[in-house]
């Protein structure tokens, strides 16, 4: 039997995907600007290159953290838009707002966190600022998904698949918001929590949720 023809991507979705990929690429590249490159002509060059490089470990940590956050967002953004059969004007604007906060603006709190983490008087503000931007970006991602999947009904997947994606994505902004509250008490613990979230979402969370749902349904179907 001949293979079924592949579904042609909706022109609007193709343009949104191309534009979004470009924004992700630029945003993730700009993160590196938060790391200072020492030069022999700098006023503190006499301290030695090794010292100037190693003392920037907080900036390296913030860079890796945000690089992974943006990368995970990009990967899940692709998964989300693969489920859509078409796009409307509201989806376009929600996507733009999401990209503005979660991708384009993220180099700012990244630079702030790298510069001020460890400063006794200001690290709370730096950690809270980073977490607040992350929570806002996550919330906008969930809003984008909620609109496309439930309000405008643009998806071409089963109800079970849609539920699995919702369960996988919805808790993230809430957890980041809780960690942002923790940052008022302990910025170090909050940042460790931000790192832990990244480690969790490196895993194929939607796939794992869907697998857990199938296993949960299997015993009940056998009993019937």
N, C-alpha and C positions, 0 to 999 in steps of 0.2 A: 504493500500500500504506500502511496506517496505520502511524504511527510506533510503535516498541515502547514499552511502558510503562516509565517511569523506575523504577529500583529505589528502594524506600522505605528510608530510613535506619533502621537498627536503633535502637530506643528508647534502649538503653544508650549507643550511640555518640553519639546526639544530645545526651544529657545530659552526657556526658564533654566533647564539643566545646563546648557552651555554657559549662560550668564552666571549662574551660581557657581559652577566649577571655576570660572575665572576669578570670582570674588574670593572663593576659598583659597585659591592658589596665591593671590596677592596678600590676603590676610595672614596666611600661615608663614609667608616669606618675611613680612614686616616684623614678625616676632623677634627675629634675630637682631634687630636694631636696638633692642634693649640691652644688649651686651656690649660693653665698652671694649674697644681695641686700643691697648696701650701703645704709645709712640715714644721714641727716644727723646723727643722734644717736650714731652709733658712735664709739668712742674714737679710731679712726684716720681719721675723716672729713676731717680737715684735709689729708690727703694728696691729696684730689681724687677725684672720681667716676671719671674716666677711668683713673687709676692703679689704683684698686681693682677696676675691671672687667677691665682688660687683664692684671693679674697672676693672674687666675684661668684663664688659658688651659689649664692642665693639667686643671682640672675640666671645662672645655668639651670637651677632647679625650676624657676618660674618659666623659663623658656621651654624646657622639656614638658612640664605640666601643661602649658597652654598649647604646645604643638600637638600633644596627644589629644587634648580636648577638641581642638579644631579638626584634627584628623578623624576622630570618632564621630563628630558632628557631620563631617563630609560623608563618611561611610553610611551613616544612618539616613542622611538626607537623600542619598541615592536609593536606598531601600524604600524610603517613603514614596518618592516620586515614581518608582517602578510600579507601585500599586495603583497609581492614578491612570485613568483612561483619557482624561481631558483636564483642562484647566479653565478657570474663569477669572474675572478681573480681581475679585476679592482674594483669591489664592495668590495671584501675582503680587498684590500689595502686602499681604501678610508675609510672603516669602522675602520681600524687600526689607521689611522691618526686622524680621528675624536675622537676615544677613547683616544688617547694620549693627545690631547689638551683639550678636553671638560670634561674629567673624571679624568685621571691619574694626570694631571698637576694642576688641579683646587685647591688642597690643598695648593699650594704655594701662589697664590694671595689671598686665603682666610686668611692664616696666616699673610700675609703682611697687608691686610686691617684691620684685627683685632688688629694688633700691632700699626699701624700708624694712623688710623683714629682719628682725634681730635688733632693731632700734627700740629701746624700752618705751619711749614716749609715743611712737608713731606706728609700731607694727600692728596694733589693733585696727587702726584706720585702714592700713594697707590690706590686711587679711579680710576685713569686712567689705571693703571696696571690691576686692577680687571676687569674693563670694557672691555679693549682690549682683554684679554683672553676670556671673555664671548662672545664678538662679533665674535672672530675668531672661537670659538667652534660652535656658532650658524651658521656661514657661512659654516663651514665644514658639519654640519648636513644637511643644505639645499642643498649643493653640492652632498652629498651622496644620498639624495632623488631625486634630479634632474637627476643624472646619472641613478639610478635604474628605475625611473618611465618614463623618457622621452628619454634618450639616448639609454640605453640598452633595454628598454621596458620589464622589468622583472615583472611588476605588473599584477595581475589578477582582476582588478577592473574596473568599468566603467569610462568613461572620466569625468563624473560629480563628482564622488568620488575622483578621482585623482586631479581635480581642487580644490575641497574643502580642501584637505590636503595641497596643495600648497599655497592656500590663507591663511590658518591657520598658516603655518610655516614660509613662506618667510619673513614677516615683522620683525620678532623677531631680527635677527642680525642687521638690519638697525636701529631699535629703540635703541638697546644697543649701537651701534656705536655713535648715536646722543647723548645719555646720557654720553658716554665717553668723547665726546667733551664738554658737559656741565660741566664735572668734572674739567676741566681746570679753570672754573670760580667759581663753587660752588660744592665741593665734597659732601657736605651734600645733596644737591638737587639730585645729580647723584645717590647716594646710595638709596635715597628714591625712585627714578625712578626704580632702579634695583629691589627693593622690590615690587613695583607696577607691574612690568612685571611678577614676580613670582605669585602674586595674580591673575593676569589675566589668566595665563596658568595653574593654578590649575583647572580652569574650563575646561570642555570638548570642547575646542575651535574648533577642526575639526568637531565635531558633530553639534555645533552651526552654523558654516559656512554652512554646508550641509543643515541644516534646513532652514536657511535664503535663500539659493538658491532655495530650493523647493517652498517656499512661494512666491518668486519672479517669478518663472515660472508658478505658478498656475493661476494667473489672465490672463496672456497672453494665456494660453491653453484654459481657459473658453471663452475668446473672440473669439477664432477660432471656 
